[in-house]
Amino acid sequence: MERKEISKSVLKRLPGYLAYLQSLPDGTATYISATALANALGMGEVQVRKDLAQVSDGGRPKIGYLRERLIEDISQFLGYDNTTDAILVGAGKLGQALLGYSGFEAYGLNILAAFDVFPPSDKTDDGKAIYNISELENFCKSHNVLMGIITVPAPFAQQVCDRLIENGIKAVWNFAPAHLDVPDNILVQNENMATSLAVLSMHLQAQIKK
């Protein structure tokens, strides 16, 4: 299917569809409908139907989608079948945890190395290299890296982001609790743990009051 431009809201929902489809046990029906998928995820049927139509043309009226084909279509659309190399800046506990997480491979992400002002070691237990930040420029040029991951303390996040962009990074995955100012052609995806915790806390408070 020809790749289409889709909204960020749709893009954020697709991994949820894929995760559910992949979690279904062996022996599950070969076909799955948008209605069944919507019911399983607690979403609106119309929304799910529209989302799937943008990434797959395999749906059949009254039958649904061939499950394995739909998994393949979503994976290809999200680029999980293409490996994206990335670098990470900030080799503290969070940075090293991300660096050592093998599960990223399933999503086409390969973290080549980490960088830090004061590297805690030359490499992680898994053998991933940790370099001094002074080596960032040469590494980016020699490996043609386009994605950077930021796991530094908030006060240093903008400085690190600027440096990544100066060295050719086009997409930033930001774990620092800080707003980043970037040019229009640079994409920043923020992982704000404080926001997620606030949502969970509000939910718990609401449940307690019932």
C-alpha positions, 0 to 999 in steps of 0.5 A, a space after each residue: 500500500 502506498 504510504 500516506 501522510 497521517 496525523 500525529 494522533 493517528 500515528 500515536 494510536 497505531 502502536 497500540 493496535 499493533 501491540 494488541 494484534 501481536 499479543 493475541 494467542 495462537 489459535 485466534 481467528 485468522 481475521 479480525 474486524 475493526 469492530 472487534 479491535 475497537 471493543 478490545 481496546 475500548 475505542 470508537 469503531 469509526 475511529 479505528 476503522 478510519 485509522 486502519 484504512 489509512 495504513 492497510 487496504 486489506 479490509 473486507 466487508 463483513 469479514 475484516 482484516 487478515 490478522 497477519 497481513 494487518 500486523 505486517 501493514 502496520 509494522 511497515 507503515 511505522 517503519 519497524 521493518 527498517 532499522 534506525 540508528 540512534 545515539 544517546 546523550 546522558 549515560 546515567 541510570 536511565 540512559 544506561 537502562 535504555 542503552 541496554 534494552 534489547 526490546 527496541 530491536 523489535 521496533 527498528 531502533 538501534 542505539 549505537 552508543 552513548 555519550 556523557 561529559 563524565 562517562 561512567 565506563 567505556 561500555 555497558 555490560 552488554 558491550 555498548 560503547 560510552 564515549 566522552 561528549 567531545 567525540 560526538 561530532 566525529 561519531 555522527 559524521 562517520 555513522 550518519 546518525 539522524 536520531 538522538 536520545 536525550 537523558 540528561 538533567 533538565 538544565 542541560 537538555 537544550 544545550 545537548 539538543 542544540 549540539 545534536 542538531 548542529 551535528 546532523 540529528 533530525 529527530 530527538 527523543 527527549 526524556 529530560 523534563 524540559 521544553 526544547 526549542 528546535 527549528 521547524 524541520 526537527 521533530 521532538 518527541 517528549 517522554 514526560 514521566 511527570 505528566 504520566 504520573 499526574 494522570 495516574 494520580 488523578 485517576 487514583 484520586 477519582 477512584 478513591 472518592 467513589 
